[in-house]
């Protein structure tokens, strides 16, 4: 603590779902990027089942921010305490609590508390942090409420899958192709436009137009977080096609004795109220799952195949 004034906020919502379901969604922070709009990526660094250390990336007032979060889970009281280690300026200290309380009738009261201090306690900096906390807290509570209240259908709404390609070339060459997304419009036929900025090394913000098999154009916006030494690029679409409520993914390349395996992973939450609008009257979630699986898989596999050709051609030329 540096002596600055402690600012406190409280946000709450009533959820028409069992308290155990609500707590389960909060406790699994690695899945937050798929479930919570502001969250981009979460890496679990350490855990013993109760105490955990997380590296988190999220948007705050339109900016990509990152920090280390320490959390203590207490499933008995359904509370999760958290605190940021080395928060980004202007925040000096940020801590808080998720509290889940069972209400009569089987509903749940979910409360999110924050305590924070701001370096120098300047009014404009305090206002910036308050706005970010308020915007993100409201978005997280609304999203969590919507998911929890559909908990009996989550298995139908959420799908995860992956595709892979074998490459007879070093992993570094494949990763280089996937990392240079700014070059994709001239390298990948189904990408017609891509605008990319990388103000922070390793954090790429991009807008992309993708052609579908029927000739339609999907415009998406994404944030990509790159781990070149691990051969990984994780991403979240911050603007999704109509059929997807959320979409996260990962490109990874792994070297083995017999070459390199390039993998494209996807996780999606379907937008149920858009199914008939997009796929036609009478369409259901089964058809939507198949459509999204085929569309995403087709495009990502095509990208992996092009990465394979690029890498193998470099090896041959060398």
VOROLUM-269184 format. One line per field, with one value per residue (C-alpha): residue number from 0; residue in three letters; x negated, y negated, z negated. Coordinates in steps of 0.2 Angstrom, whole numbers, padded with zeros to 4 digits, m for minus. Each point is the difference from the previous one (the first is absolute). Layout:
! residues N
num = NUM | ...
residuo = ALA | ...
c1 = X | ...
c2 = Y | ...
c3 = Z | ...
! end
This chain:
! residues 318
num = 0 | 1 | 2 | 3 | 4 | 5 | 6 | 7 | 8 | 9 | 10 | 11 | 12 | 13 | 14 | 15 | 16 | 17 | 18 | 19 | 20 | 21 | 22 | 23 | 24 | 25 | 26 | 27 | 28 | 29 | 30 | 31 | 32 | 33 | 34 | 35 | 36 | 37 | 38 | 39 | 40 | 41 | 42 | 43 | 44 | 45 | 46 | 47 | 48 | 49 | 50 | 51 | 52 | 53 | 54 | 55 | 56 | 57 | 58 | 59 | 60 | 61 | 62 | 63 | 64 | 65 | 66 | 67 | 68 | 69 | 70 | 71 | 72 | 73 | 74 | 75 | 76 | 77 | 78 | 79 | 80 | 81 | 82 | 83 | 84 | 85 | 86 | 87 | 88 | 89 | 90 | 91 | 92 | 93 | 94 | 95 | 96 | 97 | 98 | 99 | 100 | 101 | 102 | 103 | 104 | 105 | 106 | 107 | 108 | 109 | 110 | 111 | 112 | 113 | 114 | 115 | 116 | 117 | 118 | 119 | 120 | 121 | 122 | 123 | 124 | 125 | 126 | 127 | 128 | 129 | 130 | 131 | 132 | 133 | 134 | 135 | 136 | 137 | 138 | 139 | 140 | 141 | 142 | 143 | 144 | 145 | 146 | 147 | 148 | 149 | 150 | 151 | 152 | 153 | 154 | 155 | 156 | 157 | 158 | 159 | 160 | 161 | 162 | 163 | 164 | 165 | 166 | 167 | 168 | 169 | 170 | 171 | 172 | 173 | 174 | 175 | 176 | 177 | 178 | 179 | 180 | 181 | 182 | 183 | 184 | 185 | 186 | 187 | 188 | 189 | 190 | 191 | 192 | 193 | 194 | 195 | 196 | 197 | 198 | 199 | 200 | 201 | 202 | 203 | 204 | 205 | 206 | 207 | 208 | 209 | 210 | 211 | 212 | 213 | 214 | 215 | 216 | 217 | 218 | 219 | 220 | 221 | 222 | 223 | 224 | 225 | 226 | 227 | 228 | 229 | 230 | 231 | 232 | 233 | 234 | 235 | 236 | 237 | 238 | 239 | 240 | 241 | 242 | 243 | 244 | 245 | 246 | 247 | 248 | 249 | 250 | 251 | 252 | 253 | 254 | 255 | 256 | 257 | 258 | 259 | 260 | 261 | 262 | 263 | 264 | 265 | 266 | 267 | 268 | 269 | 270 | 271 | 272 | 273 | 274 | 275 | 276 | 277 | 278 | 279 | 280 | 281 | 282 | 283 | 284 | 285 | 286 | 287 | 288 | 289 | 290 | 291 | 292 | 293 | 294 | 295 | 296 | 297 | 298 | 299 | 300 | 301 | 302 | 303 | 304 | 305 | 306 | 307 | 308 | 309 | 310 | 311 | 312 | 313 | 314 | 315 | 316 | 317
residuo = UNK | UNK | UNK | UNK | UNK | UNK | UNK | UNK | UNK | UNK | UNK | UNK | UNK | UNK | UNK | UNK | UNK | UNK | UNK | UNK | UNK | UNK | UNK | UNK | UNK | UNK | UNK | UNK | UNK | UNK | UNK | UNK | UNK | UNK | UNK | UNK | UNK | UNK | UNK | UNK | UNK | UNK | UNK | UNK | UNK | UNK | UNK | UNK | UNK | UNK | UNK | UNK | UNK | UNK | UNK | UNK | UNK | UNK | UNK | UNK | UNK | UNK | UNK | UNK | UNK | UNK | UNK | UNK | UNK | UNK | UNK | UNK | UNK | UNK | UNK | UNK | UNK | UNK | UNK | UNK | UNK | UNK | UNK | UNK | UNK | UNK | UNK | UNK | UNK | UNK | UNK | UNK | UNK | UNK | UNK | UNK | UNK | UNK | UNK | UNK | UNK | UNK | UNK | UNK | UNK | UNK | UNK | UNK | UNK | UNK | UNK | UNK | UNK | UNK | UNK | UNK | UNK | UNK | UNK | UNK | UNK | UNK | UNK | UNK | UNK | UNK | UNK | UNK | UNK | UNK | UNK | UNK | UNK | UNK | UNK | UNK | UNK | UNK | UNK | UNK | UNK | UNK | UNK | UNK | UNK | UNK | UNK | UNK | UNK | UNK | UNK | UNK | UNK | UNK | UNK | UNK | UNK | UNK | UNK | UNK | UNK | UNK | UNK | UNK | UNK | UNK | UNK | UNK | UNK | UNK | UNK | UNK | UNK | UNK | UNK | UNK | UNK | UNK | UNK | UNK | UNK | UNK | UNK | UNK | UNK | UNK | UNK | UNK | UNK | UNK | UNK | UNK | UNK | UNK | UNK | UNK | UNK | UNK | UNK | UNK | UNK | UNK | UNK | UNK | UNK | UNK | UNK | UNK | UNK | UNK | UNK | UNK | UNK | UNK | UNK | UNK | UNK | UNK | UNK | UNK | UNK | UNK | UNK | UNK | UNK | UNK | UNK | UNK | UNK | UNK | UNK | UNK | UNK | UNK | UNK | UNK | UNK | UNK | UNK | UNK | UNK | UNK | UNK | UNK | UNK | UNK | UNK | UNK | UNK | UNK | UNK | UNK | UNK | UNK | UNK | UNK | UNK | UNK | UNK | UNK | UNK | UNK | UNK | UNK | UNK | UNK | UNK | UNK | UNK | UNK | UNK | UNK | UNK | UNK | UNK | UNK | UNK | UNK | UNK | UNK | UNK | UNK | UNK | UNK | UNK | UNK | UNK | UNK | UNK | UNK | UNK | UNK | UNK | UNK | UNK | UNK | UNK | UNK | UNK | UNK | UNK | UNK | UNK | UNK | UNK | UNK | UNK | UNK | UNK | UNK | UNK | UNK | UNK | UNK | UNK | UNK | UNK | UNK
c1 = 0000 | m0007 | 0011 | 0013 | 0018 | 0008 | 0015 | 0013 | 0013 | 0014 | 0010 | 0013 | 0013 | 0013 | m0001 | 0014 | m0012 | m0007 | m0014 | m0011 | 0001 | m0004 | m0015 | m0006 | m0001 | m0010 | m0012 | m0006 | m0009 | m0009 | 0017 | 0004 | m0006 | 0014 | 0013 | m0004 | m0001 | m0014 | m0012 | m0012 | m0011 | m0004 | m0015 | 0000 | m0018 | 0002 | 0014 | 0002 | 0019 | 0003 | m0014 | m0004 | m0010 | 0006 | m0006 | 0014 | 0003 | 0016 | 0006 | 0003 | 0007 | m0005 | m0018 | m0008 | m0006 | m0009 | m0004 | m0004 | 0015 | m0001 | 0017 | 0005 | 0016 | 0011 | 0014 | 0007 | 0005 | 0001 | m0012 | m0016 | m0012 | m0012 | m0014 | m0011 | m0019 | m0009 | 0015 | m0001 | m0001 | 0009 | 0006 | m0010 | 0010 | 0015 | 0009 | 0018 | 0012 | 0012 | 0014 | 0014 | 0015 | 0015 | 0017 | 0017 | 0008 | m0017 | m0006 | m0017 | m0007 | m0017 | m0010 | m0017 | m0010 | m0015 | m0012 | m0013 | m0013 | m0006 | m0018 | 0001 | 0019 | 0002 | 0018 | m0001 | m0010 | 0013 | 0014 | m0009 | m0001 | 0018 | 0006 | m0010 | 0006 | 0018 | 0001 | m0009 | 0009 | 0017 | m0005 | m0007 | 0016 | 0012 | m0010 | m0001 | 0018 | 0005 | m0011 | 0005 | 0019 | m0003 | m0010 | 0010 | m0004 | m0018 | m0006 | 0010 | m0005 | m0019 | m0011 | m0019 | m0010 | m0017 | m0008 | m0018 | m0012 | m0017 | m0014 | m0017 | m0009 | m0006 | 0014 | m0008 | 0005 | 0018 | 0001 | m0007 | 0014 | 0013 | m0007 | m0002 | 0019 | m0002 | m0006 | 0015 | 0011 | m0014 | m0003 | 0017 | 0014 | 0014 | m0007 | 0005 | m0005 | m0010 | m0006 | m0012 | m0008 | m0013 | m0003 | m0005 | m0012 | 0008 | 0018 | 0008 | 0017 | 0007 | 0016 | 0003 | 0012 | 0002 | 0008 | 0012 | 0003 | 0016 | m0009 | 0006 | m0012 | m0002 | m0008 | m0008 | m0011 | m0013 | m0014 | m0014 | m0013 | m0016 | m0011 | m0014 | m0012 | 0014 | 0006 | 0018 | 0011 | 0017 | 0014 | 0017 | 0012 | 0007 | 0012 | 0007 | 0011 | 0019 | 0001 | m0013 | 0002 | m0019 | m0015 | m0017 | m0014 | m0018 | m0013 | m0014 | m0015 | m0009 | m0016 | m0002 | m0011 | 0009 | 0002 | 0012 | 0019 | 0009 | 0017 | 0015 | 0011 | 0017 | 0013 | 0017 | 0016 | 0014 | 0012 | 0016 | 0012 | m0009 | 0001 | 0016 | m0005 | m0017 | 0004 | 0019 | 0017 | 0000 | m0019 | m0006 | m0015 | m0006 | 0000 | m0009 | m0013 | m0004 | 0000 | m0012 | m0011 | m0001 | m0003 | m0013 | m0009 | 0000 | m0008 | m0013 | m0005 | m0002 | m0011 | m0010 | m0003 | m0006 | m0012 | m0006 | m0003 | m0010 | m0011 | m0003 | m0004 | m0013 | m0008 | m0001 | m0007 | m0013
c2 = 0000 | m0017 | m0011 | m0005 | 0000 | 0017 | 0000 | 0013 | 0006 | 0013 | 0008 | 0013 | 0010 | 0013 | 0016 | 0012 | 0015 | 0011 | m0008 | 0015 | m0003 | m0019 | 0004 | 0013 | m0013 | m0012 | 0013 | 0006 | m0016 | 0008 | 0000 | m0018 | m0006 | 0011 | m0006 | m0018 | m0013 | m0011 | 0015 | 0005 | 0014 | 0008 | 0011 | 0010 | m0002 | 0009 | 0009 | 0012 | 0000 | m0014 | m0013 | m0004 | m0013 | m0005 | m0011 | m0009 | m0011 | m0011 | m0016 | m0015 | m0016 | 0007 | 0004 | 0017 | 0002 | 0014 | 0005 | 0014 | 0005 | 0010 | 0008 | 0010 | 0011 | 0005 | 0012 | 0002 | m0018 | m0002 | m0015 | m0004 | m0013 | m0007 | m0013 | m0007 | 0002 | m0014 | m0008 | m0012 | m0019 | m0010 | 0014 | 0002 | 0014 | 0010 | 0013 | 0007 | 0014 | 0010 | 0005 | 0012 | 0001 | 0012 | m0008 | 0007 | 0009 | 0006 | m0016 | m0008 | m0017 | m0003 | m0014 | m0007 | m0011 | m0011 | m0010 | m0010 | m0014 | m0011 | m0007 | m0018 | 0001 | m0012 | m0003 | 0005 | 0016 | 0005 | m0004 | 0011 | 0015 | m0002 | 0000 | 0015 | 0010 | m0005 | 0004 | 0017 | 0005 | m0003 | 0009 | 0015 | 0001 | m0001 | 0013 | 0012 | m0002 | 0004 | 0015 | 0007 | m0002 | 0011 | 0013 | 0014 | m0004 | m0004 | 0016 | m0004 | m0018 | 0002 | 0010 | 0003 | 0008 | 0001 | 0004 | 0004 | 0001 | 0009 | m0010 | 0006 | m0016 | m0008 | m0007 | m0018 | m0001 | 0005 | m0012 | m0014 | 0002 | 0000 | m0015 | m0011 | m0002 | m0017 | 0009 | 0012 | m0009 | 0003 | 0018 | 0007 | 0000 | m0001 | m0015 | m0016 | m0013 | m0001 | m0015 | 0003 | m0011 | 0006 | m0015 | 0012 | 0014 | 0016 | m0007 | m0002 | m0008 | 0003 | m0001 | 0012 | 0004 | 0019 | 0007 | 0015 | 0015 | m0008 | m0016 | m0010 | m0012 | 0001 | m0014 | 0004 | m0009 | 0009 | m0002 | 0012 | 0003 | 0008 | 0012 | 0003 | 0010 | 0012 | 0000 | m0006 | m0014 | m0001 | m0012 | m0006 | m0007 | m0016 | m0002 | 0017 | 0006 | 0000 | 0018 | m0001 | m0008 | 0003 | 0007 | 0004 | 0010 | 0005 | 0003 | 0011 | 0009 | 0015 | 0008 | 0019 | 0014 | 0001 | m0019 | m0013 | 0000 | m0016 | m0001 | m0012 | 0001 | m0009 | m0002 | m0008 | m0005 | 0000 | m0015 | 0010 | m0014 | m0002 | 0018 | m0001 | m0017 | 0006 | 0018 | m0002 | 0004 | 0017 | 0000 | 0006 | 0001 | 0016 | m0008 | m0015 | 0010 | 0010 | m0016 | m0009 | 0015 | 0002 | m0019 | m0003 | 0017 | m0003 | m0017 | 0004 | 0016 | m0010 | m0012 | 0014 | 0008 | m0016 | m0001 | 0017 | m0004 | m0016 | 0009 | 0015 | m0011 | m0010 | 0017 | 0005 | m0016 | 0000
c3 = 0000 | 0005 | m0010 | 0014 | m0004 | 0002 | 0012 | m0001 | 0012 | m0001 | 0014 | m0002 | 0010 | m0004 | 0010 | 0003 | m0001 | m0015 | m0010 | 0004 | 0019 | m0003 | m0011 | 0013 | 0014 | m0011 | m0007 | 0018 | 0005 | 0014 | 0009 | m0003 | 0017 | 0008 | m0013 | m0005 | 0014 | m0008 | m0003 | 0014 | m0006 | m0017 | m0004 | m0016 | m0006 | m0017 | m0010 | m0014 | 0001 | m0012 | 0004 | 0018 | 0009 | 0017 | 0015 | 0007 | 0015 | 0002 | 0007 | m0010 | 0008 | 0017 | m0005 | m0002 | m0018 | m0008 | m0018 | m0012 | m0011 | m0016 | m0005 | m0015 | 0003 | m0014 | 0007 | m0018 | m0001 | 0019 | 0000 | 0010 | m0006 | 0013 | 0000 | 0014 | m0002 | 0009 | 0008 | 0015 | m0003 | m0005 | m0012 | m0016 | m0008 | 0006 | m0010 | m0002 | m0003 | 0010 | m0012 | 0004 | m0012 | 0002 | m0001 | m0004 | 0014 | 0008 | 0007 | m0003 | m0005 | 0008 | m0006 | 0006 | m0011 | 0004 | m0010 | 0009 | m0002 | 0014 | 0000 | m0005 | m0002 | 0015 | 0004 | 0018 | m0004 | m0013 | 0013 | 0013 | m0012 | m0007 | 0018 | 0005 | m0016 | 0002 | 0019 | m0002 | m0016 | 0008 | 0016 | m0010 | m0012 | 0015 | 0010 | m0015 | m0004 | 0018 | 0000 | m0017 | 0004 | 0015 | m0009 | 0005 | 0018 | m0001 | 0007 | 0016 | 0000 | m0003 | 0012 | 0001 | 0013 | 0009 | 0017 | 0003 | 0015 | 0000 | 0007 | 0006 | m0005 | m0016 | m0012 | 0001 | 0019 | m0003 | m0015 | 0010 | 0013 | m0013 | m0009 | 0015 | 0001 | 0009 | 0015 | 0001 | 0013 | 0013 | m0006 | m0005 | 0013 | m0013 | m0009 | 0011 | m0013 | m0016 | m0009 | m0014 | m0014 | m0013 | m0012 | m0014 | 0006 | 0001 | m0001 | 0017 | 0003 | 0017 | 0011 | 0013 | 0015 | 0003 | 0015 | m0003 | 0011 | 0006 | 0005 | m0015 | m0010 | m0019 | m0008 | m0017 | m0012 | m0011 | m0013 | 0002 | m0014 | 0007 | m0010 | 0014 | m0012 | m0003 | 0018 | m0005 | 0005 | m0010 | 0006 | m0004 | 0012 | m0007 | 0015 | 0005 | 0015 | m0004 | m0005 | m0013 | m0017 | m0004 | 0009 | m0007 | 0008 | 0000 | 0014 | m0007 | 0008 | m0008 | 0006 | m0001 | 0006 | 0017 | 0003 | m0006 | m0004 | 0002 | m0009 | 0001 | m0015 | m0002 | m0014 | 0004 | m0009 | 0013 | 0001 | m0002 | 0005 | 0017 | 0006 | 0010 | 0006 | 0007 | 0005 | 0004 | m0007 | m0010 | m0003 | m0017 | m0011 | 0008 | 0017 | m0007 | m0008 | 0016 | 0010 | m0011 | m0002 | 0019 | 0003 | m0013 | 0003 | 0019 | m0001 | m0014 | 0009 | 0016 | m0009 | m0008 | 0017 | 0007 | m0015 | 0004 | 0018 | m0005 | m0013 | 0011 | 0015 | m0010 | m0005 | 0018 | 0006 | m0014
! end
